[in-house]
Amino acid sequence: MKTTAILTLRLKNDEVTQALSSVLAPDNEGLPRGLRLSVVAEGRTMEFEVESDSPSTTVSTILAIMRDVHLFREVWLLSHRDDARVRGP
């Protein structure tokens, strides 16, 4: 059974979008057979679409992306002290 999940992120600005794209790009090569990942970054929005033959693979891939995004956020906040205010949704 094929499953698809879409994760949409709304980021602070274009600079953050580009930085996150460049950090995640190397990990998106050489995907396992049966897994498809597409990433679209436009302005402040990044959208990840994951499709797999297995629901567990789809969910685990989305969770891995979310962990990477969280780590990026922590590093970004530490390296940009002026922007370190955490904002709600």
C-alpha positions in Angstrom: 0.0 0.0 0.0 1.5 3.3 -1.0 1.3 6.1 1.5 2.0 9.8 1.1 2.7 12.5 3.7 3.2 16.2 3.2 5.0 18.3 5.8 4.8 22.1 5.2 7.0 24.5 7.1 6.5 28.2 7.3 9.9 29.8 8.1 10.9 33.2 9.3 12.3 34.5 6.0 14.0 33.6 2.7 17.4 33.5 4.3 16.3 30.7 6.8 14.6 28.8 3.9 17.7 28.8 1.9 19.9 27.9 4.8 17.7 25.0 5.8 17.5 23.8 2.2 21.3 23.8 1.9 21.7 21.9 5.2 19.1 19.2 4.3 20.1 18.8 0.6 23.0 16.3 1.1 20.8 13.9 3.0 18.2 13.7 0.2 20.4 11.7 -2.1 20.5 8.0 -2.6 17.1 7.2 -1.1 16.2 3.5 -0.5 14.2 1.8 -3.2 10.4 2.4 -2.9 10.9 5.8 -1.2 10.3 9.1 -3.0 11.0 12.5 -1.5 10.4 15.8 -3.0 11.2 19.2 -1.5 10.0 22.5 -2.7 11.3 25.7 -1.1 9.7 29.0 -2.1 9.9 32.2 -0.2 9.2 31.4 3.5 7.7 28.0 2.8 9.3 24.6 2.5 7.2 21.6 1.6 8.3 18.0 1.9 6.4 15.2 0.2 7.2 11.7 1.1 5.8 8.6 -0.7 6.6 5.0 0.2 5.3 1.5 -0.3 5.3 1.2 3.5 3.3 3.5 5.9 6.0 3.0 8.6 8.7 4.2 6.2 6.7 7.3 5.3 6.1 8.2 8.9 9.7 7.5 10.0 11.0 9.6 7.1 8.8 12.6 8.1 9.9 12.2 11.8 13.6 12.2 10.6 13.0 15.4 8.7 11.3 17.0 11.7 14.3 16.0 13.9 16.7 17.5 11.4 14.6 20.7 11.2 14.6 20.9 15.0 18.4 20.5 15.2 18.8 23.2 12.5 16.5 25.5 14.5 18.6 25.1 17.7 21.8 25.8 15.9 20.3 28.7 14.0 19.1 30.3 17.2 22.4 29.9 18.9 24.3 31.4 16.0 21.8 34.3 15.5 21.4 35.7 19.0 19.5 38.8 17.8 16.9 36.5 16.3 16.8 34.2 19.3 13.3 34.9 20.4 11.1 31.8 20.0 7.8 32.7 18.4 4.6 30.7 18.3 2.9 29.3 15.2 
